[in-house]
Amino acid sequence: MAQTQSTEVLVFGSAIIDFICYTPRLPKPGETLHGHRFQTGYGGKGANQCVAAARLGSRTALVAKLGTDTFGADYLRQLREEGINVEHVQQLEGQTTGVAQIGVSDGGENNIIIVVGANSKLSSCDVAQAEALFQEAKVLVCQLETPIEATLTALKSFRGVSIVNAAPAMENTPRELLQLAGIFCVNESEAALMTQMAIVETVEQAQTAIAKLIEMGANTVIITLGKLGAVFGSAESKGAYRHVPAPHVPSEKVVDTTGAGDAFIGALAHNIARNPKGKLEDSIAAACAVASQSVQLPGTQASFPRT
């Protein structure tokens, strides 16, 4: 879809096809369970976050890799239908489109296995080829489902507000990644792994984890806590942490938590792009509201709200 105005949200990252099995509960190691529903969907953190921002009204662009298989062709068509600039979404010969095998319990919990395929070929050269987008976009969003070297190049090449969703988590996170990210965002388990804390489940534990991540070089840190909302803090205001509660969603209305974090990141990017001088707390609150809506519907991108 041709875009007549400059890009607001640029996403540099992954595109993955989801194979989702719905089961009464998640299986134990070595166990086989009967599921009651199966569906395929469009996923990958990069594409998810891009779609989430696009559905809220942002002018978006994605830099990503797909295979030349039918999954890749279908995905490219889907991204165009979402109104995303796909000029730099490339289908690679001899590569398979990334896939994710997702199990979802009746309680809304999930586990995921990813085979990244073509996503592993995203490189620093792709940053140079998309230079015009990097120059004009207001917000850049990156994740860790694609090669870290390419992500670092993307962050170095961008002058606006950059958001790094450090997922999947890296136990030994490069300090350079923390230092280059304008906003570093992780969930509870990712924060625990990166800070070597036993658990991060409460607001107080999140505050401790934020302090550790800032000591490691982060500028501004957001830790999402599911139904508790999010906690954030920055190097500029050391020791001052704010808790942003999420709207209450009754447990019986929680259908599928898959993709809620991506809905949050996409909404955060959208709100920062639209309100660059606004308070970060307000953008986080708006993102929590979008994530809370997404858990009430099945699927990943299928659950993201539209304006």
GUVEX-411283 format. One record per residue (C-alpha): residue number from 1; residue in three letters; chain; z, y, x. Coordinates in steps of 0.25 Angstrom, whole numbers. Example, Ala and Ser with C-alpha at 12.3 -4.5 7.8 and 13.67 -1.06 7.14 Angstrom:
{site 1; "ALA"; "A"; {31; -18; 49}}
{site 2; "SER"; "A"; {29; -4; 55}}
This chain:
{site 1; "MET"; "A"; {0; 0; 0}}
{site 2; "ALA"; "A"; {-4; 13; 6}}
{site 3; "GLN"; "A"; {7; 23; 8}}
{site 4; "THR"; "A"; {4; 38; 7}}
{site 5; "GLN"; "A"; {18; 42; 12}}
{site 6; "SER"; "A"; {25; 39; 25}}
{site 7; "THR"; "A"; {33; 26; 26}}
{site 8; "GLU"; "A"; {48; 28; 23}}
{site 9; "VAL"; "A"; {54; 14; 27}}
{site 10; "LEU"; "A"; {47; 6; 38}}
{site 11; "VAL"; "A"; {52; -9; 39}}
{site 12; "PHE"; "A"; {49; -16; 52}}
{site 13; "GLY"; "A"; {53; -31; 50}}
{site 14; "SER"; "A"; {51; -44; 43}}
{site 15; "ALA"; "A"; {43; -50; 31}}
{site 16; "ILE"; "A"; {47; -64; 27}}
{site 17; "ILE"; "A"; {44; -73; 15}}
{site 18; "ASP"; "A"; {57; -78; 8}}
{site 19; "PHE"; "A"; {58; -92; 2}}
{site 20; "ILE"; "A"; {70; -91; -7}}
{site 21; "CYS"; "A"; {78; -103; -12}}
{site 22; "TYR"; "A"; {89; -101; -23}}
{site 23; "THR"; "A"; {100; -111; -23}}
{site 24; "PRO"; "A"; {114; -112; -29}}
{site 25; "ARG"; "A"; {120; -110; -15}}
{site 26; "LEU"; "A"; {116; -109; -1}}
{site 27; "PRO"; "A"; {115; -123; 6}}
{site 28; "LYS"; "A"; {124; -128; 16}}
{site 29; "PRO"; "A"; {119; -133; 30}}
{site 30; "GLY"; "A"; {111; -145; 28}}
{site 31; "GLU"; "A"; {111; -144; 13}}
{site 32; "THR"; "A"; {100; -145; 3}}
{site 33; "LEU"; "A"; {101; -137; -10}}
{site 34; "HIS"; "A"; {93; -136; -23}}
{site 35; "GLY"; "A"; {88; -122; -25}}
{site 36; "HIS"; "A"; {85; -117; -39}}
{site 37; "ARG"; "A"; {74; -107; -36}}
{site 38; "PHE"; "A"; {64; -103; -25}}
{site 39; "GLN"; "A"; {56; -91; -22}}
{site 40; "THR"; "A"; {48; -84; -11}}
{site 41; "GLY"; "A"; {50; -69; -8}}
{site 42; "TYR"; "A"; {46; -58; 2}}
{site 43; "GLY"; "A"; {57; -56; 12}}
{site 44; "GLY"; "A"; {60; -53; 26}}
{site 45; "LYS"; "A"; {70; -41; 29}}
{site 46; "GLY"; "A"; {59; -31; 33}}
{site 47; "ALA"; "A"; {50; -33; 21}}
{site 48; "ASN"; "A"; {62; -34; 12}}
{site 49; "GLN"; "A"; {68; -21; 17}}
{site 50; "CYS"; "A"; {54; -14; 16}}
{site 51; "VAL"; "A"; {52; -19; 2}}
{site 52; "ALA"; "A"; {66; -15; -2}}
{site 53; "ALA"; "A"; {63; 0; 3}}
{site 54; "ALA"; "A"; {49; 0; -4}}
{site 55; "ARG"; "A"; {54; -4; -17}}
{site 56; "LEU"; "A"; {64; 7; -17}}
{site 57; "GLY"; "A"; {52; 17; -15}}
{site 58; "SER"; "A"; {51; 18; 1}}
{site 59; "ARG"; "A"; {38; 19; 7}}
{site 60; "THR"; "A"; {39; 7; 16}}
{site 61; "ALA"; "A"; {31; 0; 28}}
{site 62; "LEU"; "A"; {34; -14; 34}}
{site 63; "VAL"; "A"; {30; -18; 48}}
{site 64; "ALA"; "A"; {31; -34; 48}}
{site 65; "LYS"; "A"; {23; -47; 51}}
{site 66; "LEU"; "A"; {19; -58; 41}}
{site 67; "GLY"; "A"; {11; -71; 43}}
{site 68; "THR"; "A"; {-3; -73; 39}}
{site 69; "ASP"; "A"; {2; -84; 29}}
{site 70; "THR"; "A"; {2; -82; 14}}
{site 71; "PHE"; "A"; {16; -77; 15}}
{site 72; "GLY"; "A"; {12; -65; 23}}
{site 73; "ALA"; "A"; {0; -61; 14}}
{site 74; "ASP"; "A"; {9; -62; 2}}
{site 75; "TYR"; "A"; {20; -54; 9}}
{site 76; "LEU"; "A"; {10; -43; 13}}
{site 77; "ARG"; "A"; {5; -42; -1}}
{site 78; "GLN"; "A"; {19; -41; -6}}
{site 79; "LEU"; "A"; {23; -30; 4}}
{site 80; "ARG"; "A"; {11; -22; -1}}
{site 81; "GLU"; "A"; {15; -23; -15}}
{site 82; "GLU"; "A"; {29; -17; -12}}
{site 83; "GLY"; "A"; {21; -5; -7}}
{site 84; "ILE"; "A"; {25; -7; 8}}
{site 85; "ASN"; "A"; {16; -2; 19}}
{site 86; "VAL"; "A"; {12; -15; 26}}
{site 87; "GLU"; "A"; {2; -10; 36}}
{site 88; "HIS"; "A"; {11; -16; 47}}
{site 89; "VAL"; "A"; {14; -29; 40}}
{site 90; "GLN"; "A"; {5; -39; 48}}
{site 91; "GLN"; "A"; {1; -53; 45}}
{site 92; "LEU"; "A"; {1; -61; 58}}
{site 93; "GLU"; "A"; {-9; -73; 61}}
{site 94; "GLY"; "A"; {-1; -86; 64}}
{site 95; "GLN"; "A"; {12; -81; 59}}
{site 96; "THR"; "A"; {20; -85; 47}}
{site 97; "THR"; "A"; {26; -75; 38}}
{site 98; "GLY"; "A"; {41; -75; 39}}
{site 99; "VAL"; "A"; {49; -83; 29}}
{site 100; "ALA"; "A"; {64; -84; 24}}
{site 101; "GLN"; "A"; {70; -96; 18}}
{site 102; "ILE"; "A"; {81; -90; 9}}
{site 103; "GLY"; "A"; {92; -98; 1}}
{site 104; "VAL"; "A"; {99; -90; -10}}
{site 105; "SER"; "A"; {111; -95; -17}}
{site 106; "ASP"; "A"; {115; -92; -32}}
{site 107; "GLY"; "A"; {126; -83; -27}}
{site 108; "GLY"; "A"; {115; -75; -20}}
{site 109; "GLU"; "A"; {118; -79; -5}}
{site 110; "ASN"; "A"; {107; -82; 4}}
{site 111; "ASN"; "A"; {103; -89; 17}}
{site 112; "ILE"; "A"; {90; -86; 24}}
{site 113; "ILE"; "A"; {81; -93; 35}}
{site 114; "ILE"; "A"; {70; -84; 41}}
{site 115; "VAL"; "A"; {57; -88; 48}}
{site 116; "VAL"; "A"; {51; -75; 53}}
{site 117; "GLY"; "A"; {37; -79; 56}}
{site 118; "ALA"; "A"; {28; -67; 58}}
{site 119; "ASN"; "A"; {40; -58; 58}}
{site 120; "SER"; "A"; {43; -62; 72}}
{site 121; "LYS"; "A"; {30; -55; 77}}
{site 122; "LEU"; "A"; {34; -41; 73}}
{site 123; "SER"; "A"; {34; -33; 86}}
{site 124; "SER"; "A"; {35; -20; 93}}
{site 125; "CYS"; "A"; {20; -18; 92}}
{site 126; "ASP"; "A"; {22; -18; 77}}
{site 127; "VAL"; "A"; {30; -5; 78}}
{site 128; "ALA"; "A"; {19; 2; 86}}
{site 129; "GLN"; "A"; {9; -2; 76}}
{site 130; "ALA"; "A"; {17; 4; 65}}
{site 131; "GLU"; "A"; {20; 16; 72}}
{site 132; "ALA"; "A"; {16; 26; 61}}
{site 133; "LEU"; "A"; {26; 19; 52}}
{site 134; "PHE"; "A"; {37; 20; 62}}
{site 135; "GLN"; "A"; {34; 35; 63}}
{site 136; "GLU"; "A"; {34; 38; 48}}
{site 137; "ALA"; "A"; {44; 29; 42}}
{site 138; "LYS"; "A"; {58; 35; 39}}
{site 139; "VAL"; "A"; {66; 22; 40}}
{site 140; "LEU"; "A"; {63; 9; 48}}
{site 141; "VAL"; "A"; {69; -4; 44}}
{site 142; "CYS"; "A"; {70; -16; 54}}
{site 143; "GLN"; "A"; {77; -30; 53}}
{site 144; "LEU"; "A"; {79; -42; 63}}
{site 145; "GLU"; "A"; {69; -52; 57}}
{site 146; "THR"; "A"; {58; -47; 66}}
{site 147; "PRO"; "A"; {58; -46; 82}}
{site 148; "ILE"; "A"; {69; -37; 87}}
{site 149; "GLU"; "A"; {60; -31; 98}}
{site 150; "ALA"; "A"; {51; -26; 87}}
{site 151; "THR"; "A"; {62; -20; 79}}
{site 152; "LEU"; "A"; {68; -12; 91}}
{site 153; "THR"; "A"; {54; -6; 93}}
{site 154; "ALA"; "A"; {53; -2; 79}}
{site 155; "LEU"; "A"; {67; 5; 79}}
{site 156; "LYS"; "A"; {63; 12; 92}}
{site 157; "SER"; "A"; {50; 17; 86}}
{site 158; "PHE"; "A"; {57; 23; 73}}
{site 159; "ARG"; "A"; {63; 37; 72}}
{site 160; "GLY"; "A"; {68; 36; 58}}
{site 161; "VAL"; "A"; {80; 29; 52}}
{site 162; "SER"; "A"; {79; 14; 56}}
{site 163; "ILE"; "A"; {87; 3; 49}}
{site 164; "VAL"; "A"; {89; -11; 56}}
{site 165; "ASN"; "A"; {93; -22; 47}}
{site 166; "ALA"; "A"; {98; -31; 58}}
{site 167; "ALA"; "A"; {95; -44; 50}}
{site 168; "PRO"; "A"; {95; -55; 54}}
{site 169; "ALA"; "A"; {107; -52; 62}}
{site 170; "MET"; "A"; {107; -53; 78}}
{site 171; "GLU"; "A"; {120; -57; 84}}
{site 172; "ASN"; "A"; {116; -49; 97}}
{site 173; "THR"; "A"; {110; -37; 91}}
{site 174; "PRO"; "A"; {102; -28; 101}}
{site 175; "ARG"; "A"; {109; -15; 103}}
{site 176; "GLU"; "A"; {96; -8; 103}}
{site 177; "LEU"; "A"; {94; -13; 89}}
{site 178; "LEU"; "A"; {107; -7; 84}}
{site 179; "GLN"; "A"; {104; 6; 92}}
{site 180; "LEU"; "A"; {90; 8; 87}}
{site 181; "ALA"; "A"; {93; 6; 72}}
{site 182; "GLY"; "A"; {97; 18; 64}}
{site 183; "ILE"; "A"; {104; 9; 54}}
{site 184; "PHE"; "A"; {108; -5; 57}}
{site 185; "CYS"; "A"; {110; -13; 45}}
{site 186; "VAL"; "A"; {116; -27; 44}}
{site 187; "ASN"; "A"; {123; -36; 33}}
{site 188; "GLU"; "A"; {137; -42; 35}}
{site 189; "SER"; "A"; {133; -55; 42}}
{site 190; "GLU"; "A"; {123; -47; 51}}
{site 191; "ALA"; "A"; {134; -37; 55}}
{site 192; "ALA"; "A"; {144; -49; 58}}
{site 193; "LEU"; "A"; {134; -56; 67}}
{site 194; "MET"; "A"; {130; -43; 75}}
{site 195; "THR"; "A"; {145; -38; 77}}
{site 196; "GLN"; "A"; {150; -52; 79}}
{site 197; "MET"; "A"; {160; -50; 68}}
{site 198; "ALA"; "A"; {165; -63; 60}}
{site 199; "ILE"; "A"; {161; -57; 47}}
{site 200; "VAL"; "A"; {157; -43; 41}}
{site 201; "GLU"; "A"; {160; -44; 26}}
{site 202; "THR"; "A"; {169; -32; 23}}
{site 203; "VAL"; "A"; {167; -17; 24}}
{site 204; "GLU"; "A"; {177; -16; 35}}
{site 205; "GLN"; "A"; {170; -27; 43}}
{site 206; "ALA"; "A"; {157; -20; 41}}
{site 207; "GLN"; "A"; {163; -8; 47}}
{site 208; "THR"; "A"; {168; -15; 59}}
{site 209; "ALA"; "A"; {154; -21; 61}}
{site 210; "ILE"; "A"; {147; -8; 59}}
{site 211; "ALA"; "A"; {156; -2; 70}}
{site 212; "LYS"; "A"; {152; -14; 79}}
{site 213; "LEU"; "A"; {137; -12; 77}}
{site 214; "ILE"; "A"; {139; 3; 80}}
{site 215; "GLU"; "A"; {146; -1; 93}}
{site 216; "MET"; "A"; {134; -10; 96}}
{site 217; "GLY"; "A"; {124; 2; 94}}
{site 218; "ALA"; "A"; {121; 4; 80}}
{site 219; "ASN"; "A"; {119; 18; 74}}
{site 220; "THR"; "A"; {122; 16; 59}}
{site 221; "VAL"; "A"; {126; 2; 53}}
{site 222; "ILE"; "A"; {125; -3; 39}}
{site 223; "ILE"; "A"; {132; -17; 36}}
{site 224; "THR"; "A"; {128; -22; 22}}
{site 225; "LEU"; "A"; {139; -30; 15}}
{site 226; "GLY"; "A"; {132; -36; 3}}
{site 227; "LYS"; "A"; {140; -33; -10}}
{site 228; "LEU"; "A"; {149; -24; -2}}
{site 229; "GLY"; "A"; {138; -14; 1}}
{site 230; "ALA"; "A"; {137; -9; 15}}
{site 231; "VAL"; "A"; {145; -2; 27}}
{site 232; "PHE"; "A"; {139; 8; 36}}
{site 233; "GLY"; "A"; {142; 16; 48}}
{site 234; "SER"; "A"; {136; 23; 60}}
{site 235; "ALA"; "A"; {138; 26; 75}}
{site 236; "GLU"; "A"; {139; 41; 71}}
{site 237; "SER"; "A"; {151; 39; 62}}
{site 238; "LYS"; "A"; {158; 28; 70}}
{site 239; "GLY"; "A"; {169; 22; 62}}
{site 240; "ALA"; "A"; {164; 28; 48}}
{site 241; "TYR"; "A"; {159; 17; 40}}
{site 242; "ARG"; "A"; {155; 18; 25}}
{site 243; "HIS"; "A"; {155; 7; 15}}
{site 244; "VAL"; "A"; {144; 8; 4}}
{site 245; "PRO"; "A"; {147; -2; -7}}
{site 246; "ALA"; "A"; {136; -9; -14}}
{site 247; "PRO"; "A"; {134; -9; -30}}
{site 248; "HIS"; "A"; {142; -21; -36}}
{site 249; "VAL"; "A"; {133; -33; -40}}
{site 250; "PRO"; "A"; {140; -43; -48}}
{site 251; "SER"; "A"; {139; -57; -41}}
{site 252; "GLU"; "A"; {132; -63; -53}}
{site 253; "LYS"; "A"; {121; -53; -51}}
{site 254; "VAL"; "A"; {119; -56; -36}}
{site 255; "VAL"; "A"; {106; -65; -36}}
{site 256; "ASP"; "A"; {101; -65; -22}}
{site 257; "THR"; "A"; {106; -57; -10}}
{site 258; "THR"; "A"; {93; -60; -2}}
{site 259; "GLY"; "A"; {87; -47; 3}}
{site 260; "ALA"; "A"; {98; -38; -1}}
{site 261; "GLY"; "A"; {100; -33; 13}}
{site 262; "ASP"; "A"; {85; -30; 14}}
{site 263; "ALA"; "A"; {86; -22; 0}}
{site 264; "PHE"; "A"; {97; -14; 7}}
{site 265; "ILE"; "A"; {90; -11; 19}}
{site 266; "GLY"; "A"; {77; -7; 12}}
{site 267; "ALA"; "A"; {85; 2; 2}}
{site 268; "LEU"; "A"; {92; 8; 14}}
{site 269; "ALA"; "A"; {79; 11; 21}}
{site 270; "HIS"; "A"; {73; 17; 8}}
{site 271; "ASN"; "A"; {85; 26; 5}}
{site 272; "ILE"; "A"; {86; 31; 20}}
{site 273; "ALA"; "A"; {71; 34; 20}}
{site 274; "ARG"; "A"; {72; 42; 7}}
{site 275; "ASN"; "A"; {85; 49; 10}}
{site 276; "PRO"; "A"; {85; 51; 25}}
{site 277; "LYS"; "A"; {96; 62; 24}}
{site 278; "GLY"; "A"; {104; 54; 14}}
{site 279; "LYS"; "A"; {118; 47; 17}}
{site 280; "LEU"; "A"; {116; 33; 23}}
{site 281; "GLU"; "A"; {127; 29; 13}}
{site 282; "ASP"; "A"; {119; 32; 1}}
{site 283; "SER"; "A"; {107; 24; 7}}
{site 284; "ILE"; "A"; {116; 12; 9}}
{site 285; "ALA"; "A"; {121; 13; -5}}
{site 286; "ALA"; "A"; {107; 13; -11}}
{site 287; "ALA"; "A"; {104; 1; -2}}
{site 288; "CYS"; "A"; {116; -6; -7}}
{site 289; "ALA"; "A"; {112; -4; -21}}
{site 290; "VAL"; "A"; {98; -9; -19}}
{site 291; "ALA"; "A"; {104; -22; -12}}
{site 292; "SER"; "A"; {113; -24; -23}}
{site 293; "GLN"; "A"; {101; -24; -33}}
{site 294; "SER"; "A"; {93; -34; -24}}
{site 295; "VAL"; "A"; {104; -45; -25}}
{site 296; "GLN"; "A"; {103; -45; -40}}
{site 297; "LEU"; "A"; {89; -51; -39}}
{site 298; "PRO"; "A"; {83; -63; -32}}
{site 299; "GLY"; "A"; {74; -63; -19}}
{site 300; "THR"; "A"; {73; -53; -8}}
{site 301; "GLN"; "A"; {62; -42; -10}}
{site 302; "ALA"; "A"; {61; -47; -25}}
{site 303; "SER"; "A"; {76; -41; -27}}
{site 304; "PHE"; "A"; {73; -27; -21}}
{site 305; "PRO"; "A"; {74; -16; -31}}
{site 306; "ARG"; "A"; {62; -7; -34}}
{site 307; "THR"; "A"; {64; 8; -37}}
